[in-house]
Amino acid sequence: MFRFENNYFLFALLLIPLLTAGYIYLQYKRKKQLEAYGDLPLLDKLMPNCSQGMRHLRFSILMLALACFIFAAANPQVGSSMEKGTRKGVDVMICFDISNSMLAKDISPNRLEASKMAMSRFIDKLQGDRVGLVVFAGKAFVQLPITTDYAAAKMFINYVAPELINEQGTDIAAAIDLAAASMLPEAGVADPNNLANLTSKVILVVSDGEDHFTEAVDMAKEAAQLGITIHTIGIGSTRGEPIPTKGGTGFKTDNEGNTVMTRLNEAMLRDIAAAGNGVYVHAANAMMGFDEILKKINSMDKVDVAEVTFARYDSKFQYPLLLGLILLFLEGFLFTVKPRWKKWLANWQQKMKGPAIFLLAMMLALPAAHAQTRDELSAIRRGNDDFKTAEKLQKEAVELQKKGGEINQRNAAEKMKKAAEGYQNAEINYRKAMEKTKSYDKANYNLGTALYRQGKYGDAEESFRFVSQQESSDKELRAKAFHNLGNSLLQQQKYKESIDAYKNALKLDPKNMNTKYNLEYARKKMIAQQQQQQQNQQNQQNQDQNQQNQNQQGGGQNDQQQNKDQNKDKGQDKNQDQNKDQNQNQDQNQNGDQNKDQQKQQQQQSAADKQRQQENKRQLDALQQNERQIQQKVQQQQQQQGTKHPQEKDW
């Protein structure tokens, strides 16, 4: 979407044809003056360096510069985004009595002006609510339809006067009917099935209550059945007050010459509020009652009352302004004489005609020969842009997560989602950069970084391994590839392979402290993994040994039971029973000896295991000590260089 913010400046473009006409007239007059001096062909020979074309060129450049400045003043804008949002609030329609009785001065300066000032303050305190205005006297009409433009609402209220309605009186029923119709769909015809959507609607009647019609209470009941709440504010005093005339010199009188007195009819306004499920408030000089009505409105359930669309525009005046300055600068360096470079260019073209043709042919063939390379570079640039954007979003998401809170967490999740999409787009562009050139090392390296950020460590490992094995690649790039290869392997818990990758990275870049730290970290992880494996093996051996002992003891008990059953069945004598008992005692002694031997073996194995654990602990303490020394070196370098490095850097 394109527009000019200050489009009235575009009328200044009419100056260009006027100036052009003046320039043509001056050139015609100059030609006549030259003809008066002599023959024009002769004058051209007398002034060989004078150039009419350069004069026209300077004027054309000057007019273009003027046009650019006019466009810059108009401020061209381009729509960058469209945003939609829903707004919650209450629809408030104010029914304002503007009959002549509202000119009574029992409230300073009078009832009408005091009510107008109070309503303006009331509108300023609304929070997302819509407001409308119906004025009434002997009849009613909509002064302002329902809107969210509070400034317009206050402007219409300020212009309210009794002269707007010629027919005098106070027809509150007509005002309520018209207000309800303007708030309901289809000109006030309500669909019974949609009454649930017509909640959070309020009619506020501001009047002195001198109603000359009796249908106001019945109309309030009908509006209440449609879900509309009606509040009333009584203006004036109940004792009576004369009505000033327009000139302010006297008071209104009836046909018999008696002064007309206006009194607040509180009973009528109370009945209307009760029928409309609202409240009645009496307005006085100190309190006009709008604050109490505002509290009632704010306590209501606010629903989505409208969908608001915002358009955001970006100013682009810098471009025409810069172009105008360049043209103006160029015009200042041009003169009305023939340029010398034309003659020099003609001589050079004559000498270089043959080489120029050959060079032109080569230049035409060069784009076709290198179209593939340009496409690849374009793809990798797009991938880099997507990757940088994703990195920025991920960083912002991490900061929001640190702050805490439900809104911050929700925004962080949204940014994380967009970052993931950015990494995916970067991966697609990097793969496009390698469609024809599979060995493109930079594209492979960047592809590995995008895959690593997405958690695809196996695919990232392949990309980094390919770059690290390219002997023709840059030494620094290979060192980074080995480093990130170690990170990818470390994420897959391939500690031994990651250690080899970090060592290869240090061979190419021995001073890289991040690689040194990651190397020690991988060694620490590998030792912890080995200890865990040894512990698991020892636990498995102990379980197998315990199972074997249980099986042996169970076998001895089964033999004893079988011997007892055989003695009972065969009826052997006591000697045989004694022999059996002796054999059983011998078996038990043998089983006890075996258990003692097994316990000795277990104790010897436990001592060996303790010795190995102590040895592993000493190695782990040595690695931790080495790690602390490396961290101290890193901190010293950071203090000297003024930079910070993360503990685990990916590239």
C-alpha positions in Angstrom: 0.0 0.0 0.0 1.4 3.3 -1.1 0.4 6.9 -0.1 1.7 10.4 0.4 1.4 11.7 3.9 1.4 15.4 2.8 -0.3 15.0 -0.6 -1.1 18.8 -0.8 2.6 19.4 -1.5 2.1 17.6 -4.8 0.4 20.7 -6.1 3.9 22.3 -6.2 4.6 20.0 -9.2 2.6 22.6 -11.3 5.6 24.8 -11.0 7.6 22.6 -13.3 5.5 23.2 -16.5 5.4 26.9 -15.6 9.2 27.1 -15.3 9.6 25.1 -18.4 7.4 27.5 -20.3 9.4 30.4 -19.0 12.7 28.7 -20.0 11.4 28.1 -23.5 10.4 31.8 -23.8 13.8 32.9 -22.6 15.5 30.7 -25.1 13.4 32.1 -27.9 14.1 35.7 -26.8 17.9 34.9 -26.7 17.8 33.5 -30.2 16.1 36.7 -31.5 18.8 38.8 -29.8 21.6 36.7 -31.4 19.9 37.1 -34.8 20.1 40.8 -34.3 23.8 40.6 -34.0 24.5 38.6 -37.1 24.0 35.3 -39.0 23.6 32.4 -36.7 25.9 29.9 -38.6 28.6 32.5 -38.4 28.0 33.1 -34.7 28.3 29.3 -34.1 31.8 29.3 -35.7 32.8 32.3 -33.7 31.7 30.5 -30.5 32.8 26.9 -31.1 32.7 25.9 -27.4 29.2 27.1 -26.7 26.8 24.2 -26.3 23.0 24.7 -26.5 22.5 21.0 -25.6 24.4 21.4 -22.3 22.2 24.3 -21.4 19.1 22.3 -21.9 20.6 19.4 -20.0 21.4 21.6 -17.0 17.8 22.9 -16.9 16.4 19.4 -17.2 18.5 18.2 -14.3 17.4 21.2 -12.2 13.7 20.4 -12.9 14.2 16.8 -11.9 15.9 17.8 -8.7 12.9 20.1 -7.9 10.5 17.3 -8.5 12.4 15.0 -6.2 12.3 17.7 -3.4 8.6 18.1 -3.9 8.1 14.3 -3.6 10.3 14.3 -0.5 8.2 17.0 1.1 5.0 15.1 0.4 6.6 12.1 2.3 5.9 9.0 0.3 4.9 6.1 2.6 4.6 2.4 2.1 2.2 0.3 4.2 4.3 -2.2 6.1 1.7 -4.2 8.1 -2.0 -4.5 8.9 -3.0 -5.4 12.4 -6.3 -6.4 13.7 -7.5 -6.5 17.3 -10.7 -6.7 19.2 -11.7 -4.1 21.8 -13.7 -4.8 24.9 -16.2 -2.3 26.3 -19.7 -1.1 26.8 -21.9 0.8 24.3 -23.2 4.0 26.0 -25.9 6.1 24.3 -26.5 9.4 26.1 -30.0 10.9 25.8 -29.5 14.7 26.4 -32.4 16.9 27.2 -31.9 20.3 25.4 -35.4 21.8 26.0 -35.7 25.4 27.2 -36.2 24.3 30.7 -32.5 23.2 30.7 -31.5 26.9 30.6 -32.6 27.4 34.2 -29.8 28.7 36.5 -30.4 26.7 39.6 -27.1 25.0 38.7 -24.3 27.3 37.7 -24.0 28.6 35.0 -27.1 26.8 33.9 -28.4 23.3 33.7 -27.4 22.8 30.1 -23.8 24.1 30.3 -23.2 22.3 33.6 -24.4 19.0 32.0 -22.2 19.6 28.9 -19.0 20.1 31.1 -19.8 17.0 33.2 -20.5 14.8 30.1 -17.1 15.9 28.6 -15.3 14.8 31.8 -17.3 11.6 31.8 -16.2 10.7 28.3 -12.6 11.3 29.2 -12.8 8.6 31.9 -14.3 5.9 29.6 -12.0 2.9 29.0 -12.5 1.4 25.6 -16.3 2.0 25.6 -18.2 3.3 22.7 -20.4 6.4 23.1 -23.2 8.1 21.2 -25.5 11.1 21.6 -29.2 11.5 21.2 -30.6 15.0 21.8 -34.3 15.5 22.5 -36.9 18.1 23.4 -40.4 17.8 21.9 -38.8 15.3 19.5 -35.5 13.4 19.3 -32.8 12.7 16.8 -29.4 11.1 16.8 -26.7 13.8 17.1 -23.8 11.3 17.1 -23.9 7.6 16.1 -22.1 5.2 18.4 -18.3 5.6 18.1 -15.0 5.3 19.8 -13.8 8.8 18.7 -14.0 10.5 22.0 -12.7 13.8 20.6 -15.6 13.9 18.1 -18.1 13.1 20.9 -16.9 16.0 23.0 -17.0 18.3 20.0 -20.7 17.4 19.2 -21.6 17.9 22.9 -20.1 21.4 23.0 -22.2 22.4 20.0 -25.5 21.3 21.6 -28.0 24.1 22.1 -31.8 24.4 22.4 -32.0 25.9 18.9 -31.2 22.5 17.4 -34.9 21.5 18.0 -37.7 23.9 17.2 -40.5 21.8 18.8 -40.2 22.3 22.5 -41.2 19.8 25.3 -39.6 16.8 26.9 -40.3 13.5 25.1 -38.1 11.1 27.0 -40.0 8.1 25.5 -39.0 9.1 22.0 -35.4 9.6 23.1 -35.2 6.1 24.7 -36.8 4.5 21.6 -34.4 6.2 19.2 -31.4 5.3 21.3 -32.3 1.7 21.6 -33.0 1.5 17.9 -29.5 2.9 17.1 -27.9 0.3 19.4 -29.7 -2.8 18.1 -29.3 -4.5 14.7 -31.7 -3.9 11.7 -33.0 -0.6 12.8 -34.0 -1.7 16.3 -35.7 -5.0 15.3 -34.1 -7.5 17.7 -33.8 -11.2 17.0 -34.8 -13.2 20.1 -32.0 -15.7 19.3 -29.4 -13.0 19.4 -30.3 -11.3 22.6 -27.3 -12.8 24.3 -25.1 -10.7 22.0 -26.9 -7.5 22.9 -25.6 -7.2 26.5 -23.3 -4.5 27.8 -25.4 -1.7 26.4 -26.4 1.4 28.5 -28.7 4.3 27.9 -28.0 7.4 30.1 -30.9 9.9 30.3 -29.8 13.4 31.4 -32.9 15.5 31.9 -34.9 17.6 34.4 -37.7 15.1 34.1 -40.5 17.4 33.0 -41.9 14.8 30.6 -45.0 15.8 28.8 -45.6 12.2 27.6 -46.5 9.2 29.7 -44.9 6.4 27.6 -41.4 6.8 29.0 -41.7 4.1 31.6 -43.2 1.6 29.2 -40.5 2.3 26.7 -37.8 1.7 29.4 -39.3 -1.7 30.2 -39.2 -2.7 26.5 -35.5 -1.7 26.3 -34.7 -3.6 29.4 -36.2 -6.8 27.9 -33.6 -6.4 25.1 -30.8 -6.4 27.6 -30.3 -2.6 27.7 -29.7 -0.9 31.1 -31.1 2.6 31.6 -29.6 5.1 34.1 -31.1 8.5 34.7 -29.5 11.7 36.0 -31.9 14.5 37.3 -30.7 18.0 36.6 -32.1 20.9 38.7 -33.9 21.5 41.9 -37.4 20.4 43.0 -38.5 23.7 44.4 -38.7 25.4 41.0 -36.8 27.9 38.9 -37.8 30.4 36.2 -36.6 30.0 32.6 -34.6 32.8 31.2 -35.4 34.3 27.8 -32.9 34.2 24.9 -31.8 37.8 25.6 -31.3 37.0 29.3 -33.2 40.2 30.3 -36.3 38.4 31.7 -38.1 35.1 32.2 -40.5 33.2 30.1 -44.2 33.7 30.9 -47.4 31.9 29.9 -50.3 33.3 28.0 -51.7 34.9 31.1 -48.4 36.7 31.9 -47.4 34.4 34.7 -43.7 33.4 35.1 -43.1 29.8 34.0 -41.4 27.7 36.7 -39.5 24.5 35.9 -39.1 21.8 38.5 -37.2 18.6 38.6 -39.5 15.6 38.3 -37.6 13.0 40.3 -40.5 10.5 40.5 -40.5 10.2 36.7 -36.8 9.7 36.4 -36.8 7.1 39.3 -39.5 5.1 37.6 -37.6 5.1 34.3 -34.4 3.9 36.0 -36.3 1.2 37.9 -38.0 0.0 34.8 -34.6 -0.1 33.0 -32.8 -2.0 35.8 -30.6 1.1 36.3 -30.1 3.7 39.0 -31.2 7.3 39.4 -28.7 10.0 40.5 -29.6 13.6 41.4 -27.2 16.2 40.1 -26.2 19.2 42.1 -23.6 21.9 41.9 -20.9 19.9 43.7 -21.6 16.4 42.2 -23.2 16.0 38.8 -23.7 12.2 39.3 -21.7 11.0 36.4 -19.0 9.4 38.6 -21.5 7.0 40.1 -22.9 6.1 36.7 -19.3 5.4 35.5 -18.7 3.0 38.4 -21.9 1.1 37.4 -20.6 0.9 33.8 -17.2 -0.3 34.8 -18.7 -3.1 36.9 -20.5 -4.5 33.9 -19.2 -7.5 31.9 -17.5 -6.0 28.9 -17.6 -7.9 25.7 -15.9 -7.6 22.3 -17.7 -4.6 20.8 -15.7 -4.1 17.6 -12.8 -5.2 15.6 -10.2 -2.5 15.0 -7.8 -2.5 12.0 -4.5 -0.5 12.2 -2.3 0.2 9.2 1.4 0.9 9.8 3.3 3.0 7.3 7.0 3.5 6.8 8.2 6.9 5.5 10.4 6.7 2.4 11.2 10.5 1.9 14.9 9.8 2.2 15.2 8.3 -1.3 13.7 11.2 -3.3 15.6 13.7 -1.1 18.9 11.9 -1.7 18.3 11.7 -5.5 17.4 15.4 -5.6 20.7 16.3 -3.8 22.7 14.2 -6.2 21.0 15.9 -9.2 21.6 19.3 -7.7 25.2 18.5 -7.1 25.7 17.2 -10.6 24.0 20.3 -12.1 26.5 22.5 -10.3 29.5 20.8 -12.1 28.0 21.2 -15.6 28.8 24.2 -17.8 27.2 25.5 -21.0 30.3 24.6 -23.0 31.0 21.5 -25.0 32.6 18.9 -22.7 36.1 17.9 -23.7 35.5 14.3 -22.7 33.4 13.8 -25.8 36.3 14.4 -28.2 38.6 12.2 -26.1 36.0 9.5 -26.0 35.5 9.6 -29.8 39.3 9.2 -30.3 39.5 6.4 -27.8 36.6 4.5 -29.4 38.3 4.8 -32.8 41.5 3.2 -31.4 39.8 0.6 -29.2 37.0 -0.4 -31.6 38.3 -4.0 -32.2 39.2 -4.7 -28.5 36.0 -3.1 -27.4 33.9 -5.5 -29.5 35.8 -8.4 -28.1 35.4 -7.1 -24.5 31.7 -6.6 -25.1 31.3 -10.1 -26.3 33.1 -11.4 -23.3 31.0 -9.3 -20.9 27.8 -10.7 -22.6 29.0 -14.2 -22.2 30.2 -13.8 -18.6 26.8 -13.6 -17.0 25.7 -16.8 -18.6 28.9 -18.5 -17.5 28.6 -17.4 -13.9 24.8 -17.4 -13.5 25.0 -20.5 -11.4 27.5 -18.9 -9.0 25.4 -15.8 -8.6 22.3 -17.9 -7.9 24.2 -19.8 -5.3 25.5 -16.6 -3.7 22.1 -15.2 -3.7 20.7 -18.3 -2.0 23.3 -18.3 0.7 22.8 -14.6 1.4 19.1 -15.2 1.9 19.9 -18.1 4.1 22.2 -15.9 6.2 19.5 -13.3 6.6 17.0 -15.9 7.8 19.6 -17.3 10.2 20.5 -13.9 11.7 16.8 -13.1 12.1 16.2 -16.5 13.8 19.2 -15.9 16.1 17.8 -12.5 17.1 14.4 -13.9 17.9 15.8 -16.8 19.9 17.9 -14.3 22.0 14.9 -12.2 22.6 12.9 -15.3 23.6 15.5 -16.3 26.1 15.5 -12.8 27.7 11.7 -13.0 28.0 11.9 -16.4 29.7 14.3 -15.1 32.2 11.9 -12.2 33.2 9.1 -14.7 33.9 5.4 -14.0 33.8 2.6 -15.5 31.7 2.7 -12.8 29.1 6.5 -13.0 28.7 6.3 -16.8 28.5 3.7 -16.6 25.8 5.7 -14.0 23.8 8.8 -16.1 24.3 7.0 -19.2 22.9 5.9 -17.2 19.9 9.4 -15.9 19.2 10.8 -19.4 19.6 8.3 -20.6 17.0 9.3 -17.9 14.6 13.0 -18.6 15.2 12.4 -22.3 14.4 10.7 -21.3 11.1 13.7 -19.0 10.4 16.2 -21.9 10.9 14.1 -24.0 8.5 14.0 -21.3 5.9 17.8 -20.9 6.3 18.2 -24.7 5.8 16.2 -24.6 2.6 18.2 -21.7 1.1 21.5 -23.3 2.0 20.4 -26.5 0.3 19.5 -24.4 -2.8 23.0 -23.0 -2.8 24.3 -26.6 -3.2 21.9 -27.9 -5.8 24.6 -27.9 -8.5 27.8 -27.5 -6.4 27.7 -30.1 -3.7 31.2 -29.3 -2.5 30.4 -25.6 -1.7 32.2 -25.5 1.7 30.6 -22.3 3.0 27.1 -23.5 2.2 27.8 -26.9 3.8 29.1 -25.1 6.9 26.2 -22.8 7.2 23.8 -25.7 6.6 25.4 -27.5 9.5 24.8 -24.4 11.8 21.1 -24.3 10.8 20.7 -28.0 11.4 22.4 -27.8 14.8 20.0 -25.0 15.9 17.1 -27.3 14.9 18.4 -30.1 17.0 19.3 -32.3 14.0 22.7 -33.2 15.4 23.2 -36.2 13.1 22.7 -34.2 9.9 24.8 -31.4 11.3 27.6 -33.9 12.0 27.6 -34.9 8.3 27.8 -31.3 7.1 30.6 -30.3 9.5 32.5 -33.5 8.8 32.4 -32.8 5.0 33.8 -29.3 5.5 36.5 -30.5 7.9 37.8 -33.0 5.4 38.2 -30.5 2.5 41.9 -29.8 2.3 41.3 -27.0 -0.1 39.1 -25.1 2.3 40.3 -22.2 4.4 42.2 -23.2 7.5 40.0 -21.1 9.8 36.9 -22.5 8.3 38.1 -26.1 8.8 39.0 -25.3 12.4 35.5 -24.0 13.1 34.1 -27.1 11.3 36.1 -29.4 13.6 34.9 -27.5 16.6 31.2 -27.7 15.6 31.7 -31.3 14.7 32.8 -32.0 18.2 29.8 -30.1 19.5 27.4 -32.2 17.3 29.1 -35.4 18.5 29.0 -34.2 22.1 25.2 -33.7 21.9 24.9 -37.3 20.6 27.0 -38.5 23.6 29.8 -39.8 21.3 32.4 -38.5 23.6 35.5 -40.3 22.2 34.7 -39.0 18.7 34.1 -35.5 19.9 37.4 -35.5 21.7 39.2 -36.4 18.4 37.3 -33.6 16.6 38.3 -31.0 19.3 42.0 -32.2 19.0 41.9 -31.7 15.2 40.4 -28.2 15.7 43.3 -27.4 18.1 45.8 -28.5 15.6 44.5 -25.9 13.2 43.8 -23.2 15.8 45.9 -24.0 19.0 44.9 -20.7 20.8 41.2 -21.3 20.7 40.2 -21.4 24.4 36.6 -22.4 23.7 37.8 -25.6 22.0 40.2 -26.3 24.9 37.4 -26.0 27.4 35.0 -28.2 25.3 37.8 -30.8 25.0 38.1 -31.0 28.8 34.4 -31.1 29.2 34.1 -34.0 26.7 36.8 -35.9 28.6 35.0 -35.4 31.9 31.8 -36.6 30.3 33.5 -39.7 28.9 35.1 -40.6 32.3 31.7 -40.3 33.9 30.2 -42.5 31.2 32.9 -45.1 31.7 32.3 -45.1 35.5 28.6 -45.6 35.0 29.2 -48.5 32.6 31.6 -50.1 35.1 29.0 -49.6 37.9 26.3 -51.2 35.8 28.6 -54.2 34.9 29.4 -54.7 38.6 25.8 -54.6 39.6 25.0 -57.1 36.9 27.7 -59.5 38.1 26.5 -59.2 41.7 23.0 -60.0 40.6 24.2 -63.1 38.7 26.3 -64.3 41.7 23.3 -63.9 44.1 21.1 -65.8 41.7 23.6 -68.6 41.5 23.8 -68.9 45.3 20.1 -69.0 45.6 19.9 -71.8 43.1 22.5 -73.9 44.9 20.8 -73.5 48.3 17.5 -74.4 46.7 19.0 -77.6 45.2 20.3 -78.7 48.6 16.9 -78.3 50.2 15.3 -80.3 47.5 17.8 -83.2 48.0 17.0 -83.2 51.8 13.2 -83.4 51.1 13.7 -86.2 48.6 15.8 -88.2 51.1 13.1 -87.8 53.8 10.4 -89.0 51.5 12.4 -92.1 50.5 13.0 -93.0 54.2 9.3 -92.8 54.9 8.2 -94.9 51.9 10.8 -97.7 52.1 10.7 -98.1 56.0 14.5 -98.3 56.4 15.9 -99.0 59.8 17.6 -96.6 62.1 21.1 -97.2 60.9 20.2 -96.2 57.5 18.5 -93.1 58.9 21.7 -92.2 60.8 23.8 -92.7 57.6 21.5 -90.4 55.8 21.7 -87.8 58.5 25.5 -88.0 58.3 25.4 -87.5 54.6 23.1 -84.5 54.9 25.4 -83.0 57.5 28.4 -83.4 55.1 26.4 -81.8 52.3 25.6 -78.8 54.5 29.3 -78.5 55.5 30.3 -78.6 51.8 27.7 -75.9 51.0 29.0 -73.8 53.9 32.5 -74.1 52.6 31.4 -73.1 49.1 29.6 -70.0 50.5 32.7 -69.0 52.4 34.8 -69.2 49.2 32.2 -67.2 47.3 32.2 -64.5 50.1 36.0 -64.3 49.9 35.8 -63.8 46.1 33.2 -61.1 46.5 35.3 -59.3 49.1 38.3 -59.5 46.8 36.3 -58.1 43.9 34.9 -55.3 46.1 38.4 -54.4 47.1 39.4 -54.3 43.4 36.4 -52.2 42.6 37.1 -49.7 45.3 40.7 -49.4 44.1 39.4 -48.7 40.5 36.9 -46.2 41.8 39.7 -44.4 43.7 41.8 -44.4 40.6 39.0 -43.0 38.5 38.3 -40.4 41.2 41.9 -39.3 41.2 41.8 -38.9 37.4 38.5 -37.0 37.6 40.0 -34.6 40.3 43.0 -34.0 38.0 40.7 -33.2 35.1 38.6 -30.8 37.2 41.8 -29.1 38.4 42.9 -28.8 34.7 39.4 -27.5 33.9 39.6 -24.8 36.6 43.0 -23.7 35.3 41.7 -23.4 31.8 38.7 -21.4 33.1 41.0 -19.0 34.9 43.0 -18.5 31.7 39.8 -17.8 29.8 38.7 -15.3 32.4 42.0 -13.5 32.2 41.8 -13.3 28.4 38.3 -12.0 28.7 39.3 -9.3 31.1 42.2 -8.3 28.8 40.1 -8.3 25.6 36.9 -7.0 27.2 34.8 -9.8 25.7 32.8 -12.7 27.1 32.7 -16.3 25.8 30.0 -18.8 26.7 31.1 -22.0 28.4 30.0 -24.1 25.4 30.3 -22.2 22.1 28.9 -23.7 19.0 30.9 -21.8 16.5 
